[in-house]
Structure formats: structure tokens, C-alpha cells
Amino acid sequence: MAVKKAVPAKKVAVKKAEPSKKAVAPKKEAKKPAPAKAAPAKKAPAKKEDVGFRTYHLVKRSDGKWEVKFAGGQKAIKLFDTQKEALEYSKKMAENQDGKVLVHNSKGANKGRIKKK
């Protein structure tokens, strides 16, 4: 009997899977600092009377009560029967909050306008 020699198996070339290439954004070059220019002069902010202040308005309502409100506010902070009580309260609040009090006229042609004291 003839002995058959073992023939080595042929090596099959197996292609290795290449890692998937993800879309990579090209690297941006670092921005170079702009040449030094003279800084433009900044404009001064518009001056307002009550910047940093709380302004309390003292207004007489149609039902005869006096109300204390913040400037631009819709709701009353507190209601009073007399102007004197309302003025005392609003002065205390303004003093504590570093604010001011504006009293509106309640009668006459200047109704609703601010009294100058």
C-alpha cells in the first residue's frame, strides 16, 4: 500500500476587515490673535433716574383706598384707607430698599400726575 503524504492545506488569503472610517472634519487652524488696535471708546449707558433704585408709587384708587405699587407693577403691594398711612409705609420700604417714593395727585386737573415736593 502506498502511503499518501499529507498535503498541507492551501492557505486561503483572508482579507481583514478594515476599521470603518468615520467622516472626520478637517482640523481647523488655530486663530491667530488680531493685531493690537486702539480700543474704541465705549459709549456711556443712557442715564436713568431710577437705576438701581426701587420706585414706589402711591396712587388713589377709584374705591377711595390708597395703594402702594412698584414702578411698572400691576399688583398693589398694600392698600391703605388714608394717604398718610400709605406714605409712612412706602417711605419705610423705600428707605430699606434704597428707593424713592412718588405720590400721584388724587384730585383736580392733575389727577394721576406725580406731585413735586
C-alpha distance (Angstrom), angle and dihedral (degrees) to the residues before:
residue distance angle dihedral
M1 . . .
A2 3.59 . .
V3 3.72 117.9 .
K4 3.66 114.4 -133.5
K5 3.66 115.8 -140.0
A6 3.73 115.8 -128.8
V7 3.69 108.1 -109.5
P8 3.75 112.2 -144.6
A9 3.79 111.6 -117.8
K10 3.71 115.4 -106.2
K11 3.70 113.5 -104.0
V12 3.72 110.2 -120.5
A13 3.73 113.3 -146.5
V14 3.77 106.1 -122.6
K15 3.76 116.3 -162.3
K16 3.72 112.8 -135.2
A17 3.74 114.8 -134.1
E18 3.75 110.1 -108.6
P19 3.78 115.6 -131.2
S20 3.78 109.9 -96.2
K21 3.75 112.0 -100.4
K22 3.74 112.5 -130.9
A23 3.74 120.5 -150.9
V24 3.76 103.4 -96.2
A25 3.75 120.0 -166.6
P26 3.74 112.3 -127.4
K27 3.77 113.3 -102.5
K28 3.74 113.7 -98.9
E29 3.71 118.4 -129.6
A30 3.75 115.5 -113.7
K31 3.77 111.6 -99.3
K32 3.71 114.1 -108.5
P33 3.78 114.6 -130.6
A34 3.76 112.8 -101.3
P35 3.76 115.5 -110.7
A36 3.77 112.2 -91.7
K37 3.78 112.0 -91.0
A38 3.73 130.3 -176.2
A39 3.82 106.9 -89.5
P40 3.81 110.7 -113.2
A41 3.77 114.6 -117.3
K42 3.79 110.4 -100.3
K43 3.75 117.6 -126.1
A44 3.76 115.5 -115.4
P45 3.83 111.9 -113.0
A46 3.77 116.2 -105.6
K47 3.78 109.7 -89.3
K48 3.77 116.0 -118.2
E49 3.75 125.2 -171.6
D50 3.76 96.5 -130.9
V51 3.80 103.3 37.2
G52 3.79 106.5 149.9
F53 3.79 92.0 2.8
R54 3.74 131.8 107.5
T55 3.75 110.3 -132.3
Y56 3.79 117.5 -153.1
H57 3.81 119.1 -161.0
L58 3.78 121.5 -153.5
V59 3.82 109.9 -154.2
K60 3.78 134.2 171.0
R61 3.79 113.5 -129.2
S62 3.79 127.1 -142.8
D63 3.84 90.6 -106.7
G64 3.83 89.9 60.1
K65 3.82 98.0 -105.1
W66 3.79 124.5 122.1
E67 3.78 118.7 -126.2
V68 3.79 132.2 -162.6
K69 3.82 114.8 -144.9
F70 3.80 138.3 170.3
A71 3.78 117.1 -111.0
G72 3.81 106.7 -85.0
G73 3.80 92.4 7.1
Q74 3.78 123.2 133.1
K75 3.79 101.0 -159.3
A76 3.77 123.8 67.4
I77 3.80 116.3 -117.7
K78 3.78 92.2 -150.3
L79 3.83 139.7 -13.9
F80 3.81 126.5 -134.4
D81 3.80 135.5 -173.3
T82 3.83 94.5 -138.5
Q83 3.77 134.8 38.9
K84 3.80 91.2 -130.2
E85 3.83 93.0 59.0
A86 3.79 91.5 46.5
L87 3.80 92.1 48.6
E88 3.82 92.8 50.9
Y89 3.80 91.7 49.7
S90 3.81 94.8 46.1
K91 3.83 91.8 47.8
K92 3.82 90.3 54.2
M93 3.80 90.9 48.4
A94 3.80 92.5 47.8
E95 3.80 91.4 48.3
N96 3.81 92.0 51.3
Q97 3.81 94.2 44.8
D98 3.82 97.5 40.5
G99 3.78 90.7 -114.1
K100 3.76 141.9 123.1
V101 3.79 138.7 -117.2
L102 3.79 126.5 -127.7
V103 3.81 118.0 -166.3
H104 3.81 118.3 -155.9
N105 3.80 121.9 -146.9
S106 3.79 113.7 -106.7
K107 3.82 102.1 -163.0
G108 3.76 143.2 35.5
A109 3.75 133.2 19.9
N110 3.80 91.9 -36.1
K111 3.79 94.9 55.4
G112 3.80 110.6 152.9
R113 3.82 94.2 14.0
I114 3.76 120.6 119.0
K115 3.80 117.2 -98.9
K116 3.77 116.9 -127.8
K117 3.77 110.3 -136.0
